[in-house]
Amino acid sequence: IVGADGRALWQSPAARHILQSSRTLSMVDGKIVGRTRHSEQQFRTLIAESLQKDAFVDQLMSPANEEAPELFVQADNRSRGGNAVIAITIRELGREMNRLPDLMRLFGLTRTEHKIVRLLMQGHSVRAIADQLGTSVLTVRTHLKRTYAKVNVGTKEQLFSTLLKLMLD
């Protein structure tokens, strides 16, 4: 449980362990902070969005841009009576990244679309995926657009969130 400034009001032993071992987030002077500028910005955005939308927001977090996500963080705005209180759930991804469901069957993805999603979730950039597949960046982006339509999402973050929910349930 954190306040609007990221100050921890309560944390479970499991959360404490994750924050101690994570390359993405840590606890400094009682506040949850990013270990890098990139992860700090991701966490601040997560908190701000949960406060603005008065809703549940989730975010894949990585230590740096173009790195595979390390944490799946959810923020649930529980503010009452003017006191900003946000319930934060942090899940380490680690081995779950290898439990990607059969997307070809679930969403009707082609083999290529499935492979591109797997590579994205491992932290590869669109350019690196194009190089690895021996195709153009434009072709990879076209496959991604088709994948987004099949999964009914609009962004890479929404795709990751949807797939992680399937993997973690």
DSSP file with accessible surface (Angstrom, degrees, kcal/mol):
  #  RESIDUE AA STRUCTURE BP1 BP2  ACC     N-H-->O    O-->H-N    N-H-->O    O-->H-N    TCO  KAPPA ALPHA  PHI   PSI    X-CA   Y-CA   Z-CA
    1    1 A I              0   0   62      0, 0.0     8,-3.5     0, 0.0     9,-1.6   0.000 360.0 360.0 360.0 126.9    0.0    0.0    0.0
    2    2 A V  E     -AB   8  86A   2     84,-2.8    84,-3.0     6,-0.3     6,-0.2  -0.902 360.0-125.1-128.6 158.7    1.5    3.3   -1.0
    3    3 A G  E >   - B   0  85A   8      4,-2.0     3,-2.2    -2,-0.3    82,-0.2  -0.350  47.1 -87.8 -87.7 178.9    0.6    7.0   -0.9
    4    4 A A  T 3  S+     0   0   47     80,-0.5    81,-0.1     1,-0.3    47,-0.1   0.769 128.9  56.3 -61.9 -23.8    0.5    9.3   -3.9
    5    5 A D  T 3  S-     0   0   77      2,-0.1    -1,-0.3    42,-0.0     3,-0.1   0.417 120.8-106.5 -88.8   2.3    4.2   10.1   -3.4
    6    6 A G    <   +     0   0    0     -3,-2.2    26,-2.5     1,-0.3     2,-0.3   0.451  69.1 150.3  87.5   0.6    5.2    6.4   -3.6
    7    7 A R  B     -E   31   0B 103     24,-0.3    -4,-2.0     1,-0.1     2,-0.4  -0.506  50.2-120.3 -70.0 128.7    5.8    6.2    0.2
    8    8 A A  B     +A    2   0A  25     22,-3.1    -6,-0.3    -2,-0.3     3,-0.1  -0.571  31.7 177.9 -74.3 123.0    5.1    2.7    1.4
    9    9 A L  S    S-     0   0  104     -8,-3.5     2,-0.3     1,-0.4    -7,-0.2   0.705  76.4  -5.7 -92.0 -28.2    2.3    2.6    4.0
   10   10 A W        -     0   0  166     -9,-1.6    -1,-0.4     2,-0.0     2,-0.3  -0.940  65.7-174.6-161.5 145.1    2.5   -1.2    4.3
   11   11 A Q        -     0   0   42     -2,-0.3    -3,-0.0    -3,-0.1    -9,-0.0  -0.998  22.2-125.1-146.4 144.6    4.3   -4.0    2.4
   12   12 A S     >  -     0   0   35     -2,-0.3     4,-2.5     1,-0.1     5,-0.2  -0.415  31.3-110.9 -78.7 160.8    4.2   -7.7    2.5
   13   13 A P  H  > S+     0   0   97      0, 0.0     4,-2.3     0, 0.0     5,-0.2   0.885 120.3  54.6 -58.6 -35.7    7.3   -9.8    3.1
   14   14 A A  H  > S+     0   0   65      2,-0.2     4,-2.4     1,-0.2     5,-0.2   0.927 108.6  47.1 -65.5 -43.0    7.1  -11.0   -0.5
   15   15 A A  H  > S+     0   0   21      2,-0.2     4,-2.7     1,-0.2     5,-0.2   0.915 110.2  53.4 -64.2 -40.9    7.0   -7.4   -1.8
   16   16 A R  H  X S+     0   0  108     -4,-2.5     4,-1.8     1,-0.2    -2,-0.2   0.930 109.7  48.7 -59.2 -43.1   10.0   -6.6    0.4
   17   17 A H  H  X S+     0   0  109     -4,-2.3     4,-1.8     2,-0.2    -2,-0.2   0.923 111.2  49.2 -63.5 -44.8   11.9   -9.5   -1.1
   18   18 A I  H  X S+     0   0   15     -4,-2.4     4,-2.0     1,-0.2    -2,-0.2   0.935 110.9  49.9 -61.3 -45.4   11.1   -8.5   -4.7
   19   19 A L  H  < S+     0   0    5     -4,-2.7    -1,-0.2     1,-0.2     8,-0.2   0.831 110.2  51.4 -65.5 -29.6   12.1   -4.9   -4.1
   20   20 A Q  H  < S+     0   0  137     -4,-1.8    -1,-0.2    -5,-0.2    -2,-0.2   0.852 120.1  33.1 -73.8 -32.6   15.4   -6.0   -2.5
   21   21 A S  H  < S+     0   0   61     -4,-1.8    -2,-0.2    -3,-0.2    -1,-0.2   0.595  94.1 108.3-101.9 -10.7   16.3   -8.3   -5.5
   22   22 A S     <  -     0   0    3     -4,-2.0    49,-0.0     3,-0.2    70,-0.0  -0.347  53.4-156.6 -71.8 145.5   14.8   -6.4   -8.4
   23   23 A R  S    S+     0   0  137     -2,-0.1    -1,-0.1     1,-0.1     3,-0.1   0.466  95.1  48.7 -89.7  -4.3   16.8   -4.5  -11.0
   24   24 A T  S    S+     0   0    0      1,-0.3    11,-2.8    11,-0.1    12,-0.5   0.867 115.0  20.0-103.8 -51.4   13.8   -2.4  -11.7
   25   25 A L  E     +F   34   0B   0      9,-0.3    -1,-0.3    -7,-0.2     2,-0.3  -0.890  60.0 171.2-122.8 155.8   12.3   -1.1   -8.4
   26   26 A S  E     -F   33   0B  13      7,-2.6     7,-2.7    -2,-0.3     2,-0.5  -0.923  34.4-106.5-150.4 175.3   13.7   -0.7   -4.9
   27   27 A M  E     +F   32   0B  56     -2,-0.3     2,-0.4     5,-0.2     5,-0.2  -0.945  35.1 175.5-110.9 122.5   12.8    0.8   -1.6
   28   28 A V  E >  S-F   31   0B  69      3,-2.8     3,-2.0    -2,-0.5    -2,-0.0  -0.986  70.9 -19.5-130.5 121.0   14.7    4.0   -0.6
   29   29 A D  T 3  S-     0   0  144     -2,-0.4    -1,-0.1     1,-0.3     3,-0.1   0.866 128.6 -50.3  50.2  41.7   13.8    5.9    2.6
   30   30 A G  T 3  S+     0   0   32      1,-0.2   -22,-3.1   -23,-0.1     2,-0.4   0.504 117.9 108.0  80.8   3.8   10.4    4.3    2.8
   31   31 A K  E <  S-EF   7  28B  65     -3,-2.0    -3,-2.8   -24,-0.3     2,-0.5  -0.902  70.1-124.2-115.6 145.0    9.5    5.1   -0.9
   32   32 A I  E     + F   0  27B   9    -26,-2.5     2,-0.3    -2,-0.4    -5,-0.2  -0.747  43.8 170.0 -82.4 125.2    9.2    2.8   -3.8
   33   33 A V  E     - F   0  26B  30     -7,-2.7    -7,-2.6    -2,-0.5     2,-0.2  -0.935  36.9-102.8-135.1 158.3   11.5    4.2   -6.5
   34   34 A G  E     - F   0  25B  13     -2,-0.3    -9,-0.3    -9,-0.2   -10,-0.1  -0.574  18.8-141.9 -77.9 144.0   12.9    3.1   -9.9
   35   35 A R  S    S+     0   0  117    -11,-2.8     2,-0.3    -2,-0.2   -10,-0.1   0.663  89.1  32.8 -78.2 -17.9   16.5    1.9   -9.9
   36   36 A T  S  > S-     0   0   53    -12,-0.5     4,-2.6     1,-0.1     5,-0.2  -0.877  90.6-108.7-129.3 165.5   17.0    3.6  -13.3
   37   37 A R  H  > S+     0   0  230     -2,-0.3     4,-2.5     1,-0.2     5,-0.2   0.904 119.8  53.8 -58.2 -41.5   15.5    6.7  -14.9
   38   38 A H  H  > S+     0   0   54     25,-0.3     4,-2.2     1,-0.2    -1,-0.2   0.949 112.5  40.7 -59.8 -51.0   13.5    4.5  -17.2
   39   39 A S  H  > S+     0   0    0     24,-0.6     4,-2.5     2,-0.2    -1,-0.2   0.850 112.5  55.9 -71.6 -30.3   11.9    2.5  -14.4
   40   40 A E  H  X S+     0   0   54     -4,-2.6     4,-2.7     2,-0.2     5,-0.2   0.940 109.4  46.8 -63.4 -44.3   11.4    5.5  -12.2
   41   41 A Q  H  X S+     0   0  122     -4,-2.5     4,-2.4    -5,-0.2    -2,-0.2   0.912 111.2  51.8 -63.8 -41.9    9.4    7.2  -15.0
   42   42 A Q  H  X S+     0   0   27     -4,-2.2     4,-2.2    -5,-0.2    -1,-0.2   0.929 112.6  45.3 -59.5 -45.0    7.4    4.0  -15.5
   43   43 A F  H  X S+     0   0    0     -4,-2.5     4,-2.4     2,-0.2    -2,-0.2   0.924 112.3  50.0 -68.0 -42.8    6.5    3.8  -11.8
   44   44 A R  H  X S+     0   0   60     -4,-2.7     4,-2.7     1,-0.2    -1,-0.2   0.904 111.5  49.9 -61.4 -40.9    5.6    7.5  -11.6
   45   45 A T  H  X S+     0   0   44     -4,-2.4     4,-2.9    -5,-0.2     5,-0.2   0.916 108.7  52.5 -63.8 -42.4    3.4    7.2  -14.6
   46   46 A L  H  X S+     0   0    0     -4,-2.2     4,-2.1    -5,-0.2    -2,-0.2   0.940 112.5  44.6 -58.3 -47.6    1.7    4.1  -13.1
   47   47 A I  H  X S+     0   0    5     -4,-2.4     4,-2.1     1,-0.2    -2,-0.2   0.945 114.3  49.1 -63.4 -47.6    0.9    6.0   -9.9
   48   48 A A  H  X S+     0   0   43     -4,-2.7     4,-2.6     1,-0.2     5,-0.2   0.916 111.7  48.8 -60.5 -43.6   -0.3    9.1  -11.8
   49   49 A E  H  X S+     0   0   58     -4,-2.9     4,-2.6     1,-0.2     6,-0.2   0.899 109.5  51.7 -65.4 -39.3   -2.6    7.1  -14.1
   50   50 A S  H  X>S+     0   0    0     -4,-2.1     5,-1.2    -5,-0.2     4,-0.7   0.884 113.3  45.4 -66.2 -34.3   -4.1    5.2  -11.2
   51   51 A L  H  <5S+     0   0   57     -4,-2.1    -2,-0.2    -5,-0.2    -1,-0.2   0.898 115.7  46.1 -73.7 -39.9   -4.9    8.5   -9.4
   52   52 A Q  H  <5S+     0   0  158     -4,-2.6    -2,-0.2     1,-0.2    -3,-0.2   0.922 119.6  38.0 -67.7 -46.6   -6.2   10.2  -12.5
   53   53 A K  H  <5S-     0   0  126     -4,-2.6    -1,-0.2    -5,-0.2    -2,-0.2   0.570  95.0-138.2 -83.5  -9.5   -8.4    7.4  -13.7
   54   54 A D  T  <5S+     0   0  106     -4,-0.7     2,-0.3    -5,-0.2    -3,-0.2   0.950  71.3  99.8  49.1  48.7   -9.5    6.4  -10.1
   55   55 A A  S   <S-     0   0   38     -5,-1.2    22,-1.2    -6,-0.2     2,-0.5  -0.833  83.7 -69.8-149.4-174.5   -9.0    2.9  -11.4
   56   56 A F  E     -C   76   0A  97     -2,-0.3     2,-0.4    20,-0.2    20,-0.2  -0.774  47.4-179.7 -92.3 124.9   -6.9   -0.2  -11.8
   57   57 A V  E     -C   75   0A  12     18,-2.9    18,-3.4    -2,-0.5     2,-0.3  -0.981   8.4-163.5-128.6 139.7   -3.8    0.2  -14.0
   58   58 A D  E     -C   74   0A  34     -2,-0.4     2,-0.3    16,-0.2    16,-0.2  -0.919   6.6-176.2-125.3 156.4   -1.2   -2.3  -14.8
   59   59 A Q  E     -C   73   0A  33     14,-2.7    14,-3.0    -2,-0.3     2,-0.5  -0.991  25.0-135.3-151.2 133.1    2.3   -1.9  -16.3
   60   60 A L  E     -C   72   0A  13     -2,-0.3     2,-0.4    12,-0.2    12,-0.2  -0.787  33.3-158.2 -82.3 133.3    5.1   -4.1  -17.4
   61   61 A M  E     +C   71   0A   0     10,-3.1     9,-2.8    -2,-0.5    10,-2.2  -0.957  16.3 176.8-124.2 136.4    8.3   -2.7  -16.0
   62   62 A S        -     0   0   11     -2,-0.4   -20,-0.1     7,-0.3     3,-0.1  -0.918  38.6-119.6-129.3 156.0   11.9   -3.2  -17.2
   63   63 A P  S    S+     0   0    5      0, 0.0   -24,-0.6     0, 0.0   -25,-0.3   0.827  94.8   6.4 -65.0 -30.0   15.1   -1.7  -15.9
   64   64 A A  S >  S-     0   0   31      4,-0.2     3,-1.6   -26,-0.2   -40,-0.0  -0.972  91.0 -80.8-149.2 160.5   15.8    0.0  -19.2
   65   65 A N  T 3  S+     0   0  114     -2,-0.3     3,-0.1     1,-0.2   -27,-0.0  -0.320 115.0  20.8 -59.5 143.8   14.3    0.6  -22.6
   66   66 A E  T 3  S+     0   0  105      1,-0.3     2,-0.3    58,-0.1    -1,-0.2   0.569  98.8 118.4  71.0   9.6   14.6   -2.4  -25.0
   67   67 A E  S <  S-     0   0   72     -3,-1.6    -1,-0.3    57,-0.1    56,-0.2  -0.797  76.0 -95.0-100.9 154.6   15.1   -4.8  -22.1
   68   68 A A        -     0   0   37     54,-0.5    -4,-0.2    -2,-0.3    54,-0.1  -0.327  51.1 -96.5 -63.2 142.6   12.8   -7.7  -21.3
   69   69 A P        -     0   0   14      0, 0.0    -7,-0.3     0, 0.0    -1,-0.1  -0.353  37.4-175.2 -61.0 140.7   10.2   -6.8  -18.7
   70   70 A E        +     0   0   35     -9,-2.8    23,-2.6     1,-0.2    24,-0.4   0.720  64.2  33.9-105.0 -33.5   11.2   -7.9  -15.2
   71   71 A L  E     -CD  61  92A   0    -10,-2.2   -10,-3.1    21,-0.2     2,-0.6  -0.929  57.4-149.4-129.3 148.8    8.1   -7.0  -13.2
   72   72 A F  E     -CD  60  91A   4     19,-2.6    19,-2.3    -2,-0.3     2,-0.4  -0.983  28.8-172.1-112.8 113.7    4.3   -6.9  -13.7
   73   73 A V  E     -CD  59  90A   0    -14,-3.0   -14,-2.7    -2,-0.6     2,-0.4  -0.930   8.7-169.3-116.4 132.1    3.0   -4.1  -11.5
   74   74 A Q  E     -CD  58  89A  35     15,-2.7    15,-2.6    -2,-0.4     2,-0.5  -0.957   4.0-161.6-120.1 139.0   -0.6   -3.3  -10.9
   75   75 A A  E     -CD  57  88A   0    -18,-3.4   -18,-2.9    -2,-0.4     2,-0.5  -0.986   3.7-171.1-122.7 125.6   -2.0   -0.2   -9.1
   76   76 A D  E     -CD  56  87A  39     11,-2.6    11,-2.7    -2,-0.5     2,-0.5  -0.963  22.6-133.3-119.7 112.8   -5.5   -0.1   -7.7
   77   77 A N  E     + D   0  86A  11    -22,-1.2     9,-0.2    -2,-0.5   -21,-0.0  -0.542  32.1 167.5 -69.4 115.5   -6.7    3.3   -6.5
   78   78 A R        +     0   0  125      7,-2.8     8,-0.2    -2,-0.5    -1,-0.1  -0.024  20.0 151.9-115.3  25.3   -8.2    2.8   -3.1
   79   79 A S        +     0   0   28      6,-0.2     2,-0.3     3,-0.1     5,-0.2  -0.343  17.5 178.0 -63.3 137.6   -8.4    6.5   -2.2
   80   80 A R  B >   -G   83   0C 166      3,-1.2     3,-1.8     1,-0.1    -2,-0.1  -0.998  58.9  -0.9-141.4 137.0  -11.2    7.5    0.2
   81   81 A G  T 3  S-     0   0   84     -2,-0.3     3,-0.1     1,-0.3    -1,-0.1   0.837 128.9 -51.6  58.5  36.2  -12.1   10.8    1.7
   82   82 A G  T 3  S+     0   0   79      1,-0.2     2,-0.7    -3,-0.0    -1,-0.3   0.388 107.5 121.8  85.0  -6.3   -9.3   12.8    0.1
   83   83 A N  B <   -G   80   0C 117     -3,-1.8    -3,-1.2    -5,-0.1     2,-0.7  -0.833  59.8-137.9 -94.0 117.0   -6.5   10.4    1.3
   84   84 A A        +     0   0   37     -2,-0.7   -80,-0.5    -5,-0.2     2,-0.4  -0.638  34.6 164.2 -76.9 113.9   -4.6    9.0   -1.7
   85   85 A V  E     -B    3   0A  39     -2,-0.7    -7,-2.8   -82,-0.2     2,-0.4  -0.997  13.8-171.9-133.9 128.5   -4.0    5.3   -1.1
   86   86 A I  E     -BD   2  77A   0    -84,-3.0   -84,-2.8    -2,-0.4     2,-0.6  -0.981  17.9-142.0-126.8 126.3   -2.9    2.9   -3.9
   87   87 A A  E     - D   0  76A  14    -11,-2.7   -11,-2.6    -2,-0.4     2,-0.5  -0.782  23.2-162.0 -85.0 121.3   -2.7   -0.8   -3.6
   88   88 A I  E     - D   0  75A  28     -2,-0.6     2,-0.5   -13,-0.2   -13,-0.2  -0.913   8.4-167.1-108.3 130.3    0.3   -2.0   -5.5
   89   89 A T  E     - D   0  74A  65    -15,-2.6   -15,-2.7    -2,-0.5     2,-0.5  -0.979   6.8-168.1-115.0 128.3    0.8   -5.6   -6.6
   90   90 A I  E     - D   0  73A  21     -2,-0.5     2,-0.4   -17,-0.2   -17,-0.2  -0.971   4.9-176.8-120.7 126.3    4.2   -6.6   -7.9
   91   91 A R  E     - D   0  72A  95    -19,-2.3   -19,-2.6    -2,-0.5     2,-0.3  -0.984  22.5-134.4-122.5 130.4    4.9   -9.9   -9.7
   92   92 A E  E     - D   0  71A  79     -2,-0.4   -21,-0.2   -21,-0.2     4,-0.2  -0.637  13.8-159.2 -75.5 139.0    8.3  -11.1  -10.8
   93   93 A L    >>  +     0   0    1    -23,-2.6     3,-2.9    -2,-0.3     4,-0.5   0.941  47.2 121.9 -87.8 -52.6    8.1  -12.4  -14.3
   94   94 A G  G >4 S+     0   0   58    -24,-0.4     3,-1.3     1,-0.3     4,-0.3   0.111  87.7  12.8  31.6-110.5   11.2  -14.6  -14.6
   95   95 A R  G >4 S+     0   0  185      1,-0.3     3,-1.6     2,-0.2    -1,-0.3   0.741 117.1  72.8 -67.9 -22.9   10.1  -18.1  -15.4
   96   96 A E  G X4 S+     0   0   18     -3,-2.9     3,-2.0     1,-0.3    -1,-0.3   0.809  83.5  70.3 -62.1 -27.1    6.5  -17.0  -16.3
   97   97 A M  G << S+     0   0   33     -3,-1.3     3,-0.5    -4,-0.5    -1,-0.3   0.780  96.0  53.6 -61.1 -23.3    7.9  -15.4  -19.5
   98   98 A N  G <  S+     0   0  125     -3,-1.6    -1,-0.3    -4,-0.3    -2,-0.2   0.502  93.9  72.8 -87.5  -4.2    8.5  -19.0  -20.7
   99   99 A R    <   +     0   0  125     -3,-2.0    -1,-0.2    -4,-0.2    -2,-0.1  -0.046  62.1 154.2-100.9  31.8    4.9  -19.9  -20.1
  100  100 A L        -     0   0   14     -3,-0.5     3,-0.1     1,-0.1    64,-0.1  -0.406  44.5-121.0 -61.0 126.9    3.4  -18.0  -23.0
  101  101 A P        -     0   0   29      0, 0.0     2,-1.6     0, 0.0     3,-0.1  -0.121  37.5 -79.1 -66.8 170.7    0.2  -19.7  -23.9
  102  102 A D     >  +     0   0   75      1,-0.2     4,-2.6     2,-0.1     3,-0.2  -0.548  52.3 178.3 -72.5  89.9   -0.5  -21.1  -27.4
  103  103 A L  H  > S+     0   0    1     -2,-1.6     4,-2.3     1,-0.2     6,-1.3   0.761  74.0  63.0 -69.7 -26.2   -1.4  -17.9  -29.1
  104  104 A M  H  > S+     0   0   63      4,-0.2     4,-0.9     3,-0.2    -1,-0.2   0.928 113.2  35.0 -64.6 -41.2   -1.9  -19.5  -32.4
  105  105 A R  H  4 S+     0   0  179     -3,-0.2    -2,-0.2     2,-0.2    -1,-0.2   0.930 121.2  46.4 -77.6 -45.8   -4.8  -21.5  -31.0
  106  106 A L  H  < S+     0   0   76     -4,-2.6    -3,-0.2     1,-0.2    -2,-0.2   0.887 133.5  12.3 -65.4 -42.1   -6.2  -18.8  -28.6
  107  107 A F  H  < S-     0   0   54     -4,-2.3    -1,-0.2    -5,-0.2    -3,-0.2   0.378 100.3-110.9-120.2  -0.8   -6.1  -15.8  -31.0
  108  108 A G     <  +     0   0   45     -4,-0.9    -4,-0.2    -5,-0.4    -3,-0.2   0.801  55.7 168.5  74.2  29.0   -5.5  -17.3  -34.4
  109  109 A L        -     0   0    7     -6,-1.3    -1,-0.2     1,-0.1     2,-0.1  -0.433  33.6-120.7 -73.0 149.7   -2.0  -15.9  -34.7
  110  110 A T     >  -     0   0   61     -2,-0.1     4,-2.6     1,-0.1     5,-0.2  -0.361  31.2-102.2 -77.0 168.6    0.2  -17.1  -37.6
  111  111 A R  H  > S+     0   0  196      1,-0.2     4,-2.5     2,-0.2     5,-0.2   0.907 124.4  49.3 -58.6 -41.2    3.5  -18.8  -36.8
  112  112 A T  H  > S+     0   0   62      2,-0.2     4,-2.6     1,-0.2    -1,-0.2   0.929 110.5  48.6 -66.6 -44.9    5.3  -15.6  -37.7
  113  113 A E  H  > S+     0   0    3      1,-0.2     4,-2.4     2,-0.2    -1,-0.2   0.924 112.3  50.3 -60.3 -42.3    3.1  -13.4  -35.5
  114  114 A H  H  X S+     0   0   25     -4,-2.6     4,-2.4     1,-0.2    -2,-0.2   0.926 110.7  48.6 -61.4 -45.0    3.6  -15.9  -32.6
  115  115 A K  H  X S+     0   0  101     -4,-2.5     4,-2.4     1,-0.2    -1,-0.2   0.912 110.1  51.6 -63.3 -41.1    7.3  -15.8  -33.0
  116  116 A I  H  X S+     0   0    0     -4,-2.6     4,-2.7     2,-0.2    -1,-0.2   0.923 109.2  50.5 -63.4 -42.6    7.3  -11.9  -33.1
  117  117 A V  H  X S+     0   0    0     -4,-2.4     4,-2.6     1,-0.2    -1,-0.2   0.938 110.3  49.8 -61.4 -45.2    5.3  -11.8  -29.9
  118  118 A R  H  X S+     0   0   81     -4,-2.4     4,-1.0     1,-0.2    -1,-0.2   0.926 112.1  47.5 -59.4 -44.2    7.7  -14.1  -28.2
  119  119 A L  H  <>S+     0   0    9     -4,-2.4     5,-2.2     1,-0.2     3,-0.4   0.906 111.1  51.4 -66.0 -39.7   10.7  -12.1  -29.3
  120  120 A L  H ><5S+     0   0    6     -4,-2.7     3,-1.9     1,-0.2    -1,-0.2   0.927 108.0  51.8 -60.3 -44.7    9.1   -8.8  -28.2
  121  121 A M  H 3<5S+     0   0    5     -4,-2.6    -1,-0.2     1,-0.3    -2,-0.2   0.707 103.3  59.0 -69.8 -16.7    8.3  -10.3  -24.8
  122  122 A Q  T 3<5S-     0   0  100     -4,-1.0   -54,-0.5    -3,-0.4    -1,-0.3   0.420 126.3-101.4 -88.4   0.5   12.0  -11.3  -24.5
  123  123 A G  T < 5S+     0   0   12     -3,-1.9    -3,-0.2     1,-0.3     2,-0.2   0.499  70.7 148.4  97.4   6.6   12.9   -7.6  -24.9
  124  124 A H      < -     0   0   64     -5,-2.2    -1,-0.3     1,-0.1   -58,-0.1  -0.482  44.1-124.6 -75.1 143.1   13.9   -7.5  -28.6
  125  125 A S     >  -     0   0   33     -2,-0.2     4,-2.5   -59,-0.1     5,-0.2  -0.376  25.2-107.9 -77.8 164.6   13.3   -4.3  -30.5
  126  126 A V  H  > S+     0   0   31      1,-0.2     4,-2.6     2,-0.2     5,-0.2   0.916 122.4  51.8 -59.5 -41.7   11.3   -4.3  -33.7
  127  127 A R  H  > S+     0   0  162      1,-0.2     4,-2.5     2,-0.2    -1,-0.2   0.931 109.4  48.6 -62.3 -43.3   14.6   -3.7  -35.7
  128  128 A A  H  > S+     0   0   34      1,-0.2     4,-2.6     2,-0.2    -1,-0.2   0.892 111.4  50.5 -65.0 -37.5   16.3   -6.7  -33.9
  129  129 A I  H  X S+     0   0    0     -4,-2.5     4,-2.6     2,-0.2    -1,-0.2   0.930 109.4  50.6 -64.9 -44.0   13.3   -8.9  -34.7
  130  130 A A  H  X>S+     0   0    1     -4,-2.6     5,-2.5     1,-0.2     4,-1.0   0.931 112.1  47.6 -59.3 -44.6   13.4   -7.8  -38.4
  131  131 A D  H ><5S+     0   0  113     -4,-2.5     3,-0.5     1,-0.2    -1,-0.2   0.923 112.4  48.9 -62.0 -44.2   17.1   -8.6  -38.5
  132  132 A Q  H 3<5S+     0   0  107     -4,-2.6    -1,-0.2     1,-0.2    -2,-0.2   0.877 116.2  42.2 -65.3 -36.4   16.6  -12.0  -36.9
  133  133 A L  H 3<5S-     0   0   50     -4,-2.6    -1,-0.2    -5,-0.2    -2,-0.2   0.528 109.4-122.0 -87.2  -7.8   13.8  -12.9  -39.2
  134  134 A G  T <<5S+     0   0   72     -4,-1.0     2,-0.2    -3,-0.5    -3,-0.2   0.882  75.2 107.4  69.9  38.3   15.5  -11.6  -42.3
  135  135 A T  S   <S-     0   0   51     -5,-2.5    -1,-0.2    -6,-0.2     2,-0.2  -0.744  72.1 -81.8-134.9-176.7   12.7   -9.2  -43.1
  136  136 A S     >  -     0   0   54     -2,-0.2     4,-2.0     1,-0.1     5,-0.2  -0.504  30.3-119.4 -90.8 160.2   12.0   -5.4  -43.0
  137  137 A V  H  > S+     0   0   25      1,-0.2     4,-2.7     2,-0.2     5,-0.2   0.897 116.2  57.3 -60.1 -40.5   11.0   -3.4  -40.0
  138  138 A L  H  > S+     0   0  121      1,-0.2     4,-2.2     2,-0.2    -1,-0.2   0.905 104.9  50.4 -59.8 -41.0    7.8   -2.5  -41.9
  139  139 A T  H  > S+     0   0   52      2,-0.2     4,-2.4     1,-0.2    -1,-0.2   0.927 110.4  49.2 -64.6 -42.6    6.9   -6.2  -42.3
  140  140 A V  H  X S+     0   0    0     -4,-2.0     4,-2.4     1,-0.2    -2,-0.2   0.935 111.1  50.2 -62.5 -43.2    7.4   -6.8  -38.6
  141  141 A R  H  X S+     0   0  139     -4,-2.7     4,-2.5     2,-0.2    -1,-0.2   0.879 108.5  52.7 -63.1 -36.8    5.2   -3.7  -37.8
  142  142 A T  H  X S+     0   0   48     -4,-2.2     4,-2.1     2,-0.2    -1,-0.2   0.931 109.1  49.1 -63.8 -44.0    2.5   -5.1  -40.2
  143  143 A H  H  X S+     0   0   34     -4,-2.4     4,-2.4     1,-0.2    -2,-0.2   0.903 110.9  51.3 -60.3 -40.3    2.6   -8.4  -38.3
  144  144 A L  H  X S+     0   0   11     -4,-2.4     4,-3.1     2,-0.2    -2,-0.2   0.913 107.2  52.0 -64.9 -42.1    2.2   -6.5  -35.0
  145  145 A K  H  X S+     0   0  151     -4,-2.5     4,-2.0     1,-0.2    -1,-0.2   0.919 111.7  46.9 -59.7 -42.8   -0.8   -4.5  -36.3
  146  146 A R  H  X S+     0   0  136     -4,-2.1     4,-2.2     2,-0.2    -1,-0.2   0.898 112.1  51.0 -65.6 -39.0   -2.5   -7.8  -37.3
  147  147 A T  H  X S+     0   0    0     -4,-2.4     4,-2.4     2,-0.2     5,-0.3   0.934 108.1  51.7 -63.2 -46.6   -1.6   -9.3  -33.9
  148  148 A Y  H  X>S+     0   0   39     -4,-3.1     5,-2.5     1,-0.2     4,-1.1   0.913 110.5  49.5 -56.3 -43.3   -3.0   -6.3  -32.0
  149  149 A A  H  <5S+     0   0   74     -4,-2.0     3,-0.2     3,-0.2    -1,-0.2   0.923 111.6  47.9 -64.0 -42.0   -6.3   -6.7  -34.0
  150  150 A K  H  <5S+     0   0   83     -4,-2.2    -1,-0.2     1,-0.2    -2,-0.2   0.850 117.3  41.3 -68.0 -34.7   -6.5  -10.4  -33.3
  151  151 A V  H  <5S-     0   0   11     -4,-2.4    -1,-0.2    -5,-0.2    -2,-0.2   0.558 111.8-122.9 -88.5  -8.7   -5.9   -9.9  -29.6
  152  152 A N  T  <5 +     0   0  149     -4,-1.1     2,-0.3    -5,-0.3    -3,-0.2   0.937  69.3 120.2  65.6  48.8   -8.1   -6.8  -29.5
  153  153 A V      < -     0   0   24     -5,-2.5    -1,-0.3    -6,-0.1    -2,-0.1  -0.867  53.9-150.0-131.0 169.8   -5.5   -4.4  -28.2
  154  154 A G  S    S+     0   0   49     -2,-0.3     2,-0.3     1,-0.1    -6,-0.1   0.574  72.5  35.6-118.3 -12.8   -4.0   -1.2  -29.5
  155  155 A T  S  > S-     0   0   56      1,-0.1     4,-2.2    -7,-0.1     5,-0.1  -0.909  77.3-110.6-139.4 166.5   -0.4   -1.1  -28.1
  156  156 A K  H  > S+     0   0   69     -2,-0.3     4,-2.9     1,-0.2     5,-0.2   0.893 118.7  54.0 -62.1 -39.8    2.5   -3.3  -27.2
  157  157 A E  H  > S+     0   0  102      1,-0.2     4,-2.6     2,-0.2    -1,-0.2   0.908 108.9  47.6 -63.6 -41.7    1.9   -2.5  -23.5
  158  158 A Q  H  > S+     0   0   95      2,-0.2     4,-2.5     1,-0.2    -1,-0.2   0.895 111.6  51.3 -66.2 -38.1   -1.8   -3.7  -23.8
  159  159 A L  H  X S+     0   0    1     -4,-2.2     4,-2.7     2,-0.2     5,-0.2   0.956 111.9  46.4 -61.3 -49.9   -0.6   -6.8  -25.6
  160  160 A F  H  X S+     0   0   13     -4,-2.9     4,-3.0     1,-0.2     5,-0.2   0.919 112.2  50.9 -59.1 -44.6    1.9   -7.6  -22.9
  161  161 A S  H  X S+     0   0   11     -4,-2.6     4,-2.2    -5,-0.2    -1,-0.2   0.935 111.6  47.2 -60.3 -46.3   -0.7   -6.9  -20.2
  162  162 A T  H  X S+     0   0   46     -4,-2.5     4,-1.6     1,-0.2    -2,-0.2   0.934 115.2  45.2 -61.3 -45.8   -3.2   -9.2  -21.8
  163  163 A L  H  X S+     0   0    0     -4,-2.7     4,-2.3     1,-0.2    -2,-0.2   0.896 111.2  52.5 -69.1 -38.5   -0.7  -12.0  -22.3
  164  164 A L  H  X S+     0   0    0     -4,-3.0     4,-2.7    -5,-0.2     5,-0.2   0.889 105.5  54.6 -65.4 -37.5    0.7  -11.7  -18.8
  165  165 A K  H  X S+     0   0   83     -4,-2.2     4,-1.3    -5,-0.2    -1,-0.2   0.913 110.1  47.4 -62.0 -38.9   -2.7  -12.0  -17.3
  166  166 A L  H  < S+     0   0   75     -4,-1.6    -2,-0.2     1,-0.2    -1,-0.2   0.902 114.6  46.5 -65.6 -40.2   -3.2  -15.2  -19.2
  167  167 A M  H  < S+     0   0    6     -4,-2.3    -2,-0.2     1,-0.2    -1,-0.2   0.851 115.6  44.0 -71.4 -35.0    0.2  -16.5  -18.1
  168  168 A L  H  <        0   0   17     -4,-2.7    -1,-0.2    -5,-0.2    -2,-0.2   0.636 360.0 360.0 -89.6 -15.2   -0.2  -15.6  -14.5
  169  169 A D     <        0   0  162     -4,-1.3    -3,-0.0    -5,-0.2    -4,-0.0  -0.397 360.0 360.0 -79.7 360.0   -3.7  -16.9  -14.0
